[in-house]
Amino acid sequence: MTLVDALEKSRSYLSSPTALQSIERDPYWPKWDSPWWHMSLLHEMDLVKDIPEAAVSRMVTALKSHYLPVFPINEDEVPQGTDPFRQIACLCSVGNMYQVLFACGVNVDRELPWMREWFLRYQLPDGGLNCDERAYAKPTPKSSIVTTVSCLEAVLFCRSRELTQEEVRFLDKGANYLLRQKLFRKASTGEVIDKNWLEIRFPRCYEYDFLRGFYFLAKWREQSGFTIPDELTDEVEELVSRQMTDKGIELKRYNLFDQRSYNPGTDGSWSWGQASEIDLMKAVSFDGSICQPLTKKWDEVKPKIATLIESVTKTNIGEVEAFLFRHEESSQFLINNLRDHGATLSEHHNSGNFKAIRIGGNVVSVFRLTRRGNLNIQSEVCDPKAILDSCLSEPIVLKGFIGDWNSVEPVYRLFRDCNPTYIPSYES
């Protein structure tokens, strides 16, 4: 079946009464042909627009009541008659469906507030989480990388507000956990935990590979200034190179990584059996398939040629203006003040020394600290530490931040962490 036909088949199924009834019966099971998996795959393909609103709404409704409101650690937390396979949610599955629903436009924290609470509540002392409740009862609990990553992704990527201090601590502890494991190794011996993790696979659903872990670390570094050791980055580059072609990342297999499923019987009972498959998975996951979604993610975080910060002058002002006009809606302060007051600091309170960050020969960020102390930023790739270090060389005290939230927030966050007594006079 062609990809176009497989996509249409999944869209049609998710719009059908059969799909809605399946969600009502059980939002997760059976694998891999219930709506949960169609929705997850479309999300990984960056095609959430193709998930019907009716399926999203029905999924939210089901998740409000289907599962126990806690992840039970002890038997006395499980009411009598609870089906442990169907009515106790795994943390990794919660992390993944949180991301799917958020991408579909659902206010998950309002509709399903228990989800985000779980991520923080069930973090273990080593910084990770574990879907195996037995881990929480051990004297020295150990986390699962598979469980941990989807929960970290949900907290970092799925929000329309600033991170809370509790969430920052959660993400920092999680990132340090991944570093101690060097993404795929046992912390105690350095041995590779699972050789499958050394191969980029698609779709992942709740599964893990080294690139999934590295992508989170790189994005957290953009937000916080977190440091990733060069030797780990070098190892990731080498692993990616094994599957990189001139067209993008090439898959090596059909990634049906779990062939068992908990299936419904005609009499209403449930039992373990063979997993089913969906045509859309077969259409995007096979030996030789070029995986554009994961190629795109790698392009976002792959090590760049050295970052260069340069002053805006007659030599580069054309490139800077072109960059700002590509982001015209959120760059008005920078555009207008560059036009009205030039690229260097003067006596006017809105003037400032314009600077550009260049990576691989391209301008990726423009910023300036005004005489009145406001830092204006527009970024495609943000380097918070480089921007703040540059501001320290200015004869002006940094007092405020102005710009697109995605550009400003990483710098603002790092500044707040370095200056805990700083209190903004106004936030919008």
C-alpha positions as CSV (number, residue, x, y, z in Angstrom):
1,M,0.0,0.0,0.0
2,T,1.3,3.5,-0.9
3,L,1.9,6.1,1.8
4,V,-0.9,8.2,0.4
5,D,-3.3,5.3,0.6
6,A,-2.1,4.3,4.1
7,L,-2.6,7.9,5.3
8,E,-6.1,8.1,4.0
9,K,-6.9,4.7,5.6
10,S,-5.8,5.9,9.0
11,R,-7.7,9.2,8.6
12,S,-10.8,7.4,7.6
13,Y,-10.5,4.9,10.5
14,L,-10.0,7.7,13.1
15,S,-13.2,9.3,11.8
16,S,-15.2,6.2,12.0
17,P,-17.7,5.0,14.7
18,T,-15.5,1.9,15.1
19,A,-12.6,4.0,16.2
20,L,-14.6,6.0,18.7
21,Q,-16.1,2.8,20.1
22,S,-12.5,1.4,20.5
23,I,-11.4,4.4,22.5
24,E,-14.5,4.1,24.8
25,R,-13.7,0.4,25.3
26,D,-10.0,1.0,26.0
27,P,-8.0,4.1,25.0
28,Y,-4.7,2.1,24.7
29,W,-5.2,-1.5,23.7
30,P,-5.0,-3.4,21.5
31,K,-1.6,-2.9,19.8
32,W,-1.0,-1.7,17.1
33,D,-4.3,-1.0,15.5
34,S,-6.3,1.0,18.1
35,P,-6.8,4.8,17.7
36,W,-4.0,5.4,20.2
37,W,-1.4,4.1,17.8
38,H,-2.8,5.8,14.7
39,M,-2.7,9.1,16.6
40,S,0.8,8.5,17.9
41,L,2.1,7.7,14.5
42,L,0.5,10.8,12.9
43,H,2.0,12.9,15.7
44,E,5.5,11.5,15.0
45,M,5.0,12.2,11.3
46,D,4.2,15.9,12.1
47,L,0.6,15.3,10.8
48,V,-1.6,16.0,13.8
49,K,-3.7,18.1,11.6
50,D,-5.0,14.8,10.1
51,I,-6.2,13.6,13.5
52,P,-10.0,14.2,13.6
53,E,-11.3,16.4,16.3
54,A,-13.9,13.7,17.3
55,A,-11.1,11.2,18.0
56,V,-9.1,13.8,20.1
57,S,-12.2,14.7,22.1
58,R,-13.2,11.1,22.7
59,M,-9.6,10.3,23.8
60,V,-9.6,13.1,26.3
61,T,-13.0,12.0,27.7
62,A,-11.8,8.4,28.1
63,L,-8.6,9.4,29.8
64,K,-10.6,11.4,32.4
65,S,-12.0,8.2,33.9
66,H,-10.5,5.0,32.5
67,Y,-7.3,4.9,34.6
68,L,-6.7,4.9,38.3
69,P,-5.8,8.5,39.4
70,V,-2.5,7.3,40.8
71,F,0.4,5.1,39.7
72,P,0.1,2.5,42.4
73,I,3.3,1.6,44.2
74,N,1.7,-0.6,46.8
75,E,-1.1,-3.3,46.4
76,D,-3.4,-1.4,48.8
77,E,-3.5,1.5,46.3
78,V,-5.3,-0.8,43.8
79,P,-9.0,-1.2,44.2
80,Q,-10.4,-4.8,44.1
81,G,-11.4,-5.8,40.6
82,T,-9.0,-3.4,38.8
83,D,-7.5,-4.9,35.6
84,P,-3.8,-4.1,36.0
85,F,-3.1,-4.2,32.3
86,R,-6.0,-2.0,31.3
87,Q,-6.7,0.4,34.2
88,I,-3.2,1.3,35.4
89,A,-1.5,3.7,33.0
90,C,2.3,3.4,32.4
91,L,4.2,6.6,32.8
92,C,5.9,6.3,29.4
93,S,2.5,6.0,27.7
94,V,1.2,9.0,29.6
95,G,4.2,11.0,28.5
96,N,3.6,10.2,24.9
97,M,-0.1,10.8,24.8
98,Y,0.4,14.1,26.6
99,Q,2.5,15.2,23.7
100,V,0.0,14.0,21.1
101,L,-2.9,15.8,22.7
102,F,-0.9,19.0,23.3
103,A,0.1,19.0,19.6
104,C,-3.6,18.6,18.7
105,G,-4.4,21.8,20.6
106,V,-5.8,20.3,23.8
107,N,-5.2,22.2,27.1
108,V,-3.9,19.0,28.7
109,D,-3.2,20.6,32.1
110,R,-6.8,21.8,32.3
111,E,-8.5,18.7,30.9
112,L,-6.2,16.0,32.4
113,P,-4.3,17.7,35.3
114,W,-3.2,14.4,36.7
115,M,-0.8,13.8,33.8
116,R,1.7,16.5,34.4
117,E,1.5,16.0,38.2
118,W,2.5,12.4,37.7
119,F,5.8,13.3,35.9
120,L,7.1,15.3,38.9
121,R,5.6,13.1,41.6
122,Y,7.1,9.9,40.4
123,Q,10.6,11.1,39.6
124,L,13.1,8.9,41.4
125,P,16.2,10.2,43.3
126,D,18.5,9.3,40.4
127,G,16.5,11.7,38.2
128,G,14.5,9.3,36.1
129,L,11.2,7.5,36.3
130,N,10.2,3.8,36.0
131,C,7.0,2.1,34.7
132,D,7.8,-0.9,36.9
133,E,6.3,0.0,40.3
134,R,8.6,-2.5,42.0
135,A,11.5,-0.1,41.4
136,Y,10.0,2.4,43.8
137,A,10.0,0.0,46.7
138,K,13.7,-0.9,46.5
139,P,16.3,0.6,48.9
140,T,18.2,2.1,45.9
141,P,15.6,2.6,43.2
142,K,16.8,2.6,39.6
143,S,15.1,4.4,36.8
144,S,14.3,3.3,33.2
145,I,15.6,5.4,30.3
146,V,12.6,4.4,28.2
147,T,10.1,5.6,30.8
148,T,12.1,8.8,31.6
149,V,12.5,10.3,28.2
150,S,8.8,10.7,27.2
151,C,8.1,12.3,30.5
152,L,10.9,14.8,30.2
153,E,9.8,15.6,26.6
154,A,6.2,16.3,27.8
155,V,7.3,18.7,30.5
156,L,9.9,20.6,28.3
157,F,8.1,20.7,24.9
158,C,4.4,20.9,25.9
159,R,3.7,24.3,27.5
160,S,2.6,27.8,26.6
161,R,4.1,29.4,29.8
162,E,7.4,29.7,31.6
163,L,8.7,26.6,33.4
164,T,8.1,26.5,37.2
165,Q,11.1,26.1,39.5
166,E,9.9,22.6,40.3
167,E,9.8,21.8,36.6
168,V,13.3,23.2,36.1
169,R,14.6,21.0,38.8
170,F,12.7,18.0,37.3
171,L,14.3,18.6,33.9
172,D,17.8,19.2,35.3
173,K,17.7,16.0,37.3
174,G,16.4,14.1,34.3
175,A,19.1,15.5,32.0
176,N,21.8,14.6,34.5
177,Y,20.4,11.1,34.7
178,L,20.7,10.7,31.0
179,L,24.3,12.1,31.1
180,R,25.3,9.6,33.8
181,Q,24.0,6.9,31.5
182,K,25.8,8.4,28.6
183,L,22.4,8.1,26.8
184,F,22.6,4.3,26.4
185,R,25.1,2.8,28.8
186,K,25.0,1.4,32.3
187,A,26.3,3.9,34.8
188,S,28.1,1.2,36.7
189,T,30.0,-0.5,33.9
190,G,29.7,1.6,30.8
191,E,28.2,-1.4,29.0
192,V,25.6,-0.7,26.3
193,I,22.1,-1.4,27.9
194,D,20.4,-2.3,24.7
195,K,22.1,-2.5,21.3
196,N,18.8,-1.6,19.6
197,W,19.2,1.9,21.1
198,L,22.3,2.4,18.9
199,E,20.1,2.4,15.8
200,I,17.7,5.2,14.9
201,R,14.2,3.7,14.5
202,F,10.8,4.9,13.5
203,P,8.2,5.1,14.7
204,R,9.2,5.2,18.3
205,C,5.9,5.5,20.2
206,Y,7.3,5.0,23.7
207,E,10.5,3.3,22.6
208,Y,14.0,4.8,22.8
209,D,17.1,5.3,20.8
210,F,20.2,7.4,21.3
211,L,19.0,10.3,19.1
212,R,15.8,10.6,21.1
213,G,17.8,11.1,24.3
214,F,20.3,13.5,22.6
215,Y,17.5,15.6,21.1
216,F,16.1,16.2,24.6
217,L,19.5,17.1,26.0
218,A,20.2,19.5,23.2
219,K,16.9,21.2,23.5
220,W,17.3,21.5,27.3
221,R,20.7,23.0,26.7
222,E,19.1,25.7,24.5
223,Q,16.7,26.5,27.3
224,S,19.1,26.4,30.3
225,G,22.7,26.5,29.2
226,F,23.1,22.8,30.3
227,T,26.5,21.4,29.2
228,I,26.8,18.3,27.1
229,P,30.3,16.8,27.1
230,D,32.0,17.0,23.7
231,E,32.9,13.3,23.8
232,L,29.2,12.4,24.0
233,T,28.3,14.7,21.2
234,D,31.1,13.1,19.1
235,E,29.7,9.6,19.8
236,V,26.2,10.7,18.8
237,E,27.6,12.2,15.5
238,E,29.3,9.0,14.7
239,L,26.2,6.9,15.3
240,V,24.0,9.2,13.2
241,S,26.6,9.0,10.4
242,R,26.0,5.3,10.1
243,Q,22.4,6.0,8.8
244,M,22.8,9.4,7.2
245,T,22.5,9.6,3.4
246,D,22.4,12.6,1.1
247,K,18.6,12.3,1.3
248,G,18.4,12.1,5.1
249,I,18.4,9.4,7.8
250,E,17.8,5.9,6.4
251,L,16.0,3.3,8.5
252,K,17.3,-0.2,8.7
253,R,14.2,-2.1,9.7
254,Y,10.5,-2.3,10.1
255,N,10.2,-1.2,13.7
256,L,7.5,-3.5,15.1
257,F,9.3,-3.7,18.4
258,D,6.5,-5.4,20.4
259,Q,4.6,-8.3,18.9
260,R,2.4,-9.1,21.9
261,S,-0.9,-7.3,22.7
262,Y,-3.7,-7.4,25.3
263,N,-6.7,-8.1,23.0
264,P,-10.5,-8.1,23.6
265,G,-12.5,-11.2,23.0
266,T,-16.0,-11.3,21.6
267,D,-17.4,-12.1,25.0
268,G,-15.9,-8.9,26.6
269,S,-12.9,-10.7,28.2
270,W,-9.3,-9.6,27.6
271,S,-6.3,-11.9,27.1
272,W,-2.7,-11.8,25.8
273,G,-2.2,-12.6,22.1
274,Q,-0.6,-11.5,18.9
275,A,-0.3,-7.8,18.1
276,S,-1.9,-6.5,14.9
277,E,-0.4,-4.0,12.5
278,I,-1.5,-1.0,10.6
279,D,-0.7,-0.1,7.0
280,L,0.6,3.4,7.9
281,M,3.3,1.9,10.0
282,K,4.4,-0.4,7.2
283,A,4.4,2.5,4.8
284,V,6.9,4.6,6.8
285,S,9.0,1.9,8.6
286,F,11.1,-0.4,6.5
287,D,14.7,-1.1,5.5
288,G,15.8,1.8,3.2
289,S,13.0,4.2,4.2
290,I,14.2,7.9,4.4
291,C,12.8,9.3,7.7
292,Q,12.2,13.0,7.2
293,P,10.7,13.7,10.6
294,L,13.9,12.4,12.4
295,T,16.2,14.0,9.8
296,K,14.5,17.3,10.7
297,K,15.0,16.7,14.4
298,W,18.7,15.9,13.8
299,D,19.1,19.1,11.7
300,E,17.8,21.1,14.7
301,V,20.3,19.8,17.1
302,K,23.3,18.5,15.2
303,P,26.6,20.2,16.2
304,K,27.0,23.4,14.2
305,I,30.1,25.0,12.9
306,A,31.6,27.4,15.5
307,T,29.2,30.1,16.8
308,L,30.4,33.6,16.0
309,I,29.1,36.8,17.6
310,E,29.7,39.9,15.5
311,S,28.8,43.5,15.7
312,V,26.3,44.8,13.1
313,T,28.2,47.0,10.6
314,K,27.8,48.2,7.0
315,T,29.4,44.9,6.0
316,N,26.7,42.6,7.4
317,I,23.7,44.9,7.9
318,G,22.0,43.6,4.8
319,E,22.0,40.0,6.1
320,V,20.8,41.2,9.5
321,E,17.9,43.1,8.0
322,A,17.0,40.2,5.8
323,F,17.0,37.9,8.9
324,L,14.8,40.4,10.9
325,F,12.3,40.7,8.0
326,R,11.9,37.0,7.9
327,H,10.6,37.3,11.4
328,E,8.9,40.7,10.8
329,E,5.9,40.1,13.1
330,S,8.0,39.5,16.2
331,S,11.0,41.8,15.3
332,Q,9.4,45.2,15.2
333,F,11.4,46.6,18.1
334,L,14.6,45.6,16.4
335,I,13.6,46.6,12.9
336,N,12.3,50.1,13.9
337,N,15.2,50.9,16.2
338,L,17.8,49.8,13.7
339,R,16.2,52.1,11.2
340,D,15.7,55.0,13.5
341,H,18.9,54.9,15.7
342,G,21.4,52.9,13.8
343,A,23.4,49.8,14.8
344,T,25.5,51.4,17.6
345,L,24.9,52.8,21.0
346,S,24.2,56.6,21.2
347,E,22.7,58.9,23.7
348,H,19.1,57.9,22.8
349,H,17.5,55.6,25.4
350,N,16.3,53.2,22.7
351,S,19.7,52.9,20.9
352,G,22.1,50.0,21.4
353,N,24.9,48.0,20.0
354,F,23.3,45.5,17.6
355,K,25.0,42.1,17.4
356,A,24.4,39.0,15.3
357,I,25.1,35.3,16.1
358,R,26.3,33.5,13.0
359,I,26.5,29.7,12.8
360,G,27.8,27.9,9.7
361,G,28.0,31.2,7.9
362,N,24.3,32.1,8.5
363,V,22.8,34.7,10.8
364,V,20.7,32.8,13.3
365,S,20.1,35.4,16.0
366,V,20.1,39.2,16.4
367,F,20.1,41.1,19.7
368,R,21.0,44.4,21.3
369,L,21.0,45.8,24.8
370,T,19.5,49.3,24.8
371,R,20.7,52.2,26.8
372,R,17.7,51.9,29.1
373,G,18.7,48.3,29.8
374,N,16.3,46.3,27.8
375,L,17.6,43.3,25.9
376,N,15.8,42.8,22.5
377,I,16.2,39.3,21.0
378,Q,15.1,37.5,17.8
379,S,16.5,34.0,17.4
380,E,16.2,31.0,15.2
381,V,18.9,29.2,17.2
382,C,19.3,30.6,20.7
383,D,22.6,30.5,22.6
384,P,21.6,32.0,26.0
385,K,25.1,31.9,27.5
386,A,26.7,33.6,24.5
387,I,24.1,36.4,24.5
388,L,24.4,37.1,28.3
389,D,28.2,36.9,28.1
390,S,28.1,39.5,25.3
391,C,25.8,41.8,27.4
392,L,28.4,41.7,30.2
393,S,30.8,43.5,27.9
394,E,28.4,46.4,27.6
395,P,28.5,49.5,29.8
396,I,24.8,49.1,30.7
397,V,23.0,47.0,33.4
398,L,20.6,44.5,32.0
399,K,17.1,45.3,33.4
400,G,14.5,43.7,31.1
401,F,13.8,41.5,28.1
402,I,11.7,42.2,25.0
403,G,11.0,39.9,22.1
404,D,9.4,36.7,20.8
405,W,8.8,34.4,23.8
406,N,10.7,31.5,22.2
407,S,13.7,33.8,21.6
408,V,13.6,35.5,25.0
409,E,12.6,32.7,27.4
410,P,15.9,30.7,27.3
411,V,18.0,33.8,27.9
412,Y,15.6,35.1,30.6
413,R,15.6,31.7,32.3
414,L,19.4,31.5,32.4
415,F,19.6,35.1,33.7
416,R,17.1,34.3,36.5
417,D,19.0,31.2,37.5
418,C,22.3,33.3,37.7
419,N,20.5,36.2,39.4
420,P,17.9,34.7,41.8
421,T,17.1,38.1,43.4
422,Y,16.1,39.6,40.0
423,I,12.4,40.6,40.0
424,P,11.0,41.9,36.7
425,S,8.9,45.0,37.1
426,Y,6.5,43.9,34.4
427,E,5.7,40.7,32.6
428,S,3.5,40.1,29.6
